[in-house]
Amino acid sequence: MNSIFKILVTSRMFQIWMVILVLPIMLGSCRKDSASGSGGEPKLVINVGGIVAPVQPNPIKASSAIELEGISASNTNVKPSIKVGQFSMDLQASKEDMDLNLSQPNILSSTPRSVSNNGALKSAVVKMSAGVKYRVLLVNTLTQQVEMDFVATAGEMLEIAVVEGRTYQWCAYSYNSSDEADLGSVNLVAPTIYSKPDKPLLFATGQITTVLGTTPISINFQHQMAQLKVEVDTKGMFGDIVDISASFAANTIKGGEFNLLTGAFQGNLYTEEGVGLLNFKNKDTSSNQVKVASFYTADVNCNSFEVQFADLNVKLINGNTESLAGKFPDGGSVTFGTYNGSSKGKVLNGVMKMWKVFPRKTILHIEGNAAFSYGASVPTLASGAFLRNSYNFGPQSNYMRIEGFDYVVISPVANSLRDKLANPATYPDVVIAGMFAGFNAADYDALYNYIERGGVVFLMIETETPNVENFMSKIFGTPIDAVIHDAAGAVYKMTTEDADVLNYCFGDVRGVYWGEDGSHSLYLNGIPASSVISYTGSSRNFAAATGLTMFRHKTKHFFYVGDTSFLSCNKLNGETSSYIYFPFATTTDGHDFPVPKSKFGELAAPGSPDYPQFNYVNYAKVYNAVIFGNVFARLVATSHYMGINRNP
């Protein structure tokens, strides 16, 4: 009996001790937003986590439709929206997440200690730029009175001394500006703020109960407005925008009074009267061919918007200015929409793409090797198929609009080019030449005369001959030396300059590689730097050498690359699995669209500029096809705008 009693007593004591040990843990787990500190005076430690950017489906882009009054982009598949003579214009409407040009998205966790209104414990969040100002208000949940407010800076920790055991609703707002004056003042009795048409409105809120020690808050802001963005693109005309004047239609941009306690706009929205003309800026700082302008609206249910264009003038390659606004119907009115659903935190894009539909042109192909289409003449091989596919070059192409080409092919045998260019009246519009040593002095003289009359040439040669040096010396008016370097599989890195050529119209090839096919490259020494835009010099995986391997003449319509087989391919489309041959690649989807070849390049030699980057594990992507497409399109446009002297 005594032993049984001892057991019961021991068991009861064990239970009491367990209650003593477990009870604080249970109570702590039930407390809302308990502190992570280990004691001390109660305080809040506030940091900005970022701006919530929830992952959305790919934006739906709508082609344009034409209406009787003005022109309108809507959710249709009708295109183009307008065509007047050789001018055409497409409109596109799309909706996407707001882009504040912040850093790349990170996945941040919202913990129970930093509850925000992002609606999930894990959200895609973009980091707010350091230095951006925001205001934090602390509202006593019992009295519903604002007890404190502070201005803080993103990237810096804010500490606030508080009363232990008090529950606060915190709210924060920002206009994504580093200027504290933009935050304005807040009536703490009835805390409201007003939207701004030129800035986003960011807001976050949550609830916290203070304890001894540190209570952290991580603020994840959310957008409260929609952004209306207008983009005007004249790349398809190969022209710079020199004058543009446009404004939103009346009543388009709405403002509102935002209640910081409810986290919503209150009352009726109002029209922002002081918006005025759109302030267009270059989308790419190195190009004047795409300009964008935007404002913010509190009307997040906007399903369309109208823009009135007063002026739109484009300077073409030949220096002439063409006025486009007069070509719009209904006095330059353009409507973008329909945008479905709420647009809070979204950009409503309205894009206008301007095109010149070029008339039919004649290409003279000097074909150095028809087995691999060095001169892009063979329709059953990739480079020739690329030129002949209307998806790439056609009246409705989204890359270069042209009525088509006529093709003339000759072989690079002595006197063949001399004879073909004997009569200026029958000059071709463009010459594509991929050849070895077949041409004699008379052929090069004929090519020189053609260029001097405004002729357009895409020249690929790699043979070191006196004829080549004499031709180049005449072009530049100074002695030029031609020297062979490198070997099959050499790769060359493109410049990052000349955006209007290298970033249009088949892709951005600034800072990428091209690959040498099968043999060596011809370097030219003595080229005056002021006469050309240099694209590449020495290879990156062979010993460094002097001279230029690719350039475009600044005043003559002449492009050079020191590889005869720059366009080499041995199939209709796709790419060939070789690291030193056939660098020209296209898609296999029926479009024959130019793409980089995914793996190319010889093993980098010790001491070469990029050693040991290319090592049979890390290969280069080479963009021969895309470079050719961009440069060739520019040459076609140059031929049209500048013209060729075909007088006897």
PECORRA-V440657 format. One record per run of one state. SS is the DSSP state (@ for helix, = for strand, . for the rest). FROM is the first residue (numbers start at 1). LEN is the number of residues. Records with the same first field share a line. If there is no record, write none. Layout:
SS: FROM-LEN ; FROM-LEN
This chain:
.: 1-1 ; 31-12 ; 53-9 ; 67-4 ; 77-5 ; 85-2 ; 98-8 ; 110-2 ; 115-7 ; 127-6 ; 141-4 ; 154-4 ; 162-5 ; 175-5 ; 184-8 ; 195-7 ; 210-4 ; 224-2 ; 237-3 ; 249-5 ; 260-4 ; 272-5 ; 278-3 ; 283-7 ; 298-6 ; 316-5 ; 324-1 ; 328-2 ; 338-8 ; 357-1 ; 359-2 ; 368-14 ; 389-4 ; 395-5 ; 403-2 ; 412-4 ; 421-3 ; 427-3 ; 436-5 ; 453-4 ; 462-4 ; 477-4 ; 486-5 ; 494-5 ; 503-10 ; 516-5 ; 526-3 ; 537-11 ; 549-1 ; 554-4 ; 562-12 ; 575-10 ; 587-7 ; 596-1 ; 601-19 ; 623-1 ; 643-6
@: 2-29 ; 112-3 ; 180-4 ; 325-3 ; 330-3 ; 382-7 ; 416-5 ; 424-3 ; 441-12 ; 466-11 ; 499-4 ; 529-3 ; 624-19
=: 43-10 ; 62-5 ; 71-6 ; 82-3 ; 87-11 ; 106-4 ; 122-5 ; 133-8 ; 145-9 ; 158-4 ; 167-8 ; 192-3 ; 202-8 ; 214-10 ; 226-11 ; 240-9 ; 254-6 ; 264-8 ; 277-1 ; 281-2 ; 290-8 ; 304-12 ; 321-3 ; 333-5 ; 346-11 ; 358-1 ; 361-7 ; 393-2 ; 400-3 ; 405-7 ; 430-6 ; 457-5 ; 481-5 ; 491-3 ; 513-3 ; 521-5 ; 532-5 ; 548-1 ; 550-4 ; 558-4 ; 574-1 ; 585-2 ; 594-2 ; 597-4 ; 620-3
